[in-house]
């Protein structure tokens, strides 16, 4: 069995090295990455963003962004939290408690 594990370990490591994930954008590209992530969440309408805050993530490499977003005729805005790179986007409508925790941890 150890020989089988060794024979599978190398291809797995090679796969991880070959696909490291999304590269970290330069500081100027972070706002574009945030807007792109929000646009994917609001596929029907271009979202309106207000109070956008972008800062370096203290815990991981990259950035975090928070603010409020609404659909095109923005009758109601909701808070959001995004990680860049990675494109994790949490909206208030997804999970208000999780969003509040992310905002608290990142001083949004």
C-alpha positions in Angstrom: 0.0 0.0 0.0 2.8 2.5 0.7 4.0 2.2 -2.9 0.6 3.1 -4.2 0.5 6.2 -2.0 3.9 7.2 -3.2 2.9 6.7 -6.8 -0.2 8.9 -6.3 1.6 11.6 -4.3 3.8 13.0 -7.1 0.9 13.6 -9.6 -1.1 15.3 -6.9 1.8 17.6 -6.0 2.4 18.4 -9.7 -1.3 19.3 -10.1 -1.2 21.6 -7.1 2.0 23.3 -8.4 0.6 23.7 -11.9 -2.7 25.3 -10.7 -1.8 27.7 -7.9 -5.1 29.7 -8.1 -6.0 33.2 -9.0 -3.0 35.6 -8.9 -3.1 38.5 -6.5 -3.9 41.7 -8.5 -1.8 44.8 -8.3 -3.2 47.5 -6.0 -4.8 49.4 -8.9 -6.7 46.3 -10.1 -8.4 45.5 -6.8 -11.4 47.8 -7.3 -11.9 46.2 -10.8 -11.8 42.7 -9.3 -14.3 43.8 -6.6 -16.7 45.2 -9.2 -16.3 42.1 -11.4 -17.1 39.8 -8.5 -20.2 41.9 -7.7 -21.3 41.9 -11.3 -21.2 38.1 -11.3 -23.6 38.1 -8.3 -26.0 40.5 -10.0 -26.0 39.0 -13.4 -29.3 40.7 -14.5 -28.4 44.3 -13.6 -25.1 46.1 -13.2 -24.8 46.7 -9.4 -24.5 50.2 -7.8 -21.8 50.3 -5.1 -21.5 52.9 -2.3 -19.2 53.2 0.6 -16.6 50.9 -1.0 -13.6 50.2 1.4 -10.6 48.2 0.2 -7.8 47.3 2.5 -5.0 44.7 2.7 -6.0 41.6 4.4 -4.2 41.2 7.8 -4.6 37.4 7.9 -3.9 36.3 4.4 -2.2 37.6 1.2 -4.5 39.8 -0.8 -7.2 42.3 -0.1 -10.7 42.6 1.5 -13.4 44.9 0.4 -16.7 45.9 2.0 -19.4 48.4 1.4 -23.0 48.4 0.2 -24.4 47.2 -3.1 -27.8 47.3 -4.8 -29.4 46.3 -8.1 -29.7 49.0 -10.8 -32.9 50.7 -9.7 -31.4 50.5 -6.2 -34.4 50.5 -4.0 -32.5 48.8 -1.3 -28.8 48.5 -0.6 -27.3 45.6 1.2 -23.8 45.2 2.8 -21.2 43.0 1.2 -17.8 41.5 1.9 -15.3 40.3 -0.7 -11.9 38.7 -0.7 -9.4 39.4 -3.5 -8.0 37.2 -4.9 -10.5 34.4 -4.6 -13.7 36.3 -5.3 -15.5 35.2 -2.2 -18.5 37.5 -2.0 -20.9 37.4 0.9 -24.0 39.5 0.7 -26.2 40.5 3.6 -29.0 38.4 2.0 -26.8 35.3 2.0 -26.1 35.2 5.7 -26.4 38.3 7.9 -24.5 36.8 10.8 -21.6 35.6 8.7 -21.4 39.0 7.1 -21.5 40.8 10.5 -18.6 38.6 11.6 -16.5 39.3 8.5 -17.2 43.1 9.0 -16.1 42.9 12.6 -12.9 40.9 11.9 -11.9 43.3 9.2 -12.9 46.7 10.7 -15.4 47.5 7.9 
